Amino acid sequence: MRDFKNKYGPWALVAGASEGLGGAFAEKLAQLGLNLILVARRSDPLYALSAHLQEKYGVQIVAQSLDLSDFEAAKQFVTTLDLEIGLLVYNAAYAPIGYFNEVPEKDLDNIVSVNVRTPLLLTKLLSTKMIANKRGGIVLMSSLAGTQGSPKIATYAASKAFLMILAEGLWSEMEAYGVDVVACCAGAIITPGYQNAQSQKAPGTLEADQVAYEALHALGKGATIVPGFTN
């Protein structure tokens, strides 16, 4: 990863970057010397992370609290930045748990907005400039849940399948332009949300920093990555 900054810098945008896996992605990229644009809904952990990384690694950081169910707000923010974004990491996700007939329509709409519409359109928006520059990278966080139908997370799993299939197609299309695309199909990850919801680890559970490292290391090596030997 010695040439990572030259290939995917000077700026990386991490969506869903307040803590957990998004925070791990941000830290790995800061270690590699990339300047960061960090976007997340919750402002307090987002700005705390930004201050920590800026002090520790000396990189430039732009942090913005945004609801990623609103693509137009995300687009307005990104298009007003006069920065060269060479890497997109889309980590944000909305994942209500419940049987389909019990899930409110609003939650279904949010799953589609956060997990499908915004990553799709941000990928379109940012890849246009990457293609023109003949370099760049896109990491879309999918999930092992996207490889099969799953009760109580049926719509979430379907949204993750969308990102995996999208990445496979874009990996083939964009390779000729020097733009690397990968879907990270992760299993269980130790994050604050996971720890609050689970009393014990599932088989194959990984630390967030390992998942972030394997996803970034997989850029340019194939369309999908499944972190962890057990997974």
Stockholm file with secondary structure:
# STOCKHOLM 1.0

chainA/1-231         MRDFKNKYGPWALVAGASEGLGGAFAEKLAQLGLNLILVARRSDPLYALSAHLQEKYGVQIVAQSLDLSDFEAAKQFVTTLDLEIGLLVYNAAYAPIGYFNEVPEKDLDNIVSVNVRTPLLLTKLLSTKMIANKRGGIVLMSSLAGTQGSPKIATYAASKAFLMILAEGLWSEMEAYGVDVVACCAGAIITPGYQNAQSQKAPGTLEADQVAYEALHALGKGATIVPGFTN
#=GR chainA/1-231 SS CTTHHHHHCSEEEEESCSSHHHHHHHHHHHHTTCEEEEEESCHHHHHHHHHHHHHHHCCCEEEEECCTTCHHHHHHHHHTCCSCEEEEEECCCCCCCSCGGGSCHHHHHHHHIIIIIHHHHHHHHHHHHHHHHTCEEEEEEEEGGGGSCCTTCHHHHHHHHHHHHHHHHHHHHHGGGTEEEEEEEECCEECHHHHHHCSSCCTTCEEHHHHHHHHHHTTTSCSEECCSSCC
#=GC SS_cons         CTTHHHHHCSEEEEESCSSHHHHHHHHHHHHTTCEEEEEESCHHHHHHHHHHHHHHHCCCEEEEECCTTCHHHHHHHHHTCCSCEEEEEECCCCCCCSCGGGSCHHHHHHHHIIIIIHHHHHHHHHHHHHHHHTCEEEEEEEEGGGGSCCTTCHHHHHHHHHHHHHHHHHHHHHGGGTEEEEEEEECCEECHHHHHHCSSCCTTCEEHHHHHHHHHHTTTSCSEECCSSCC
//
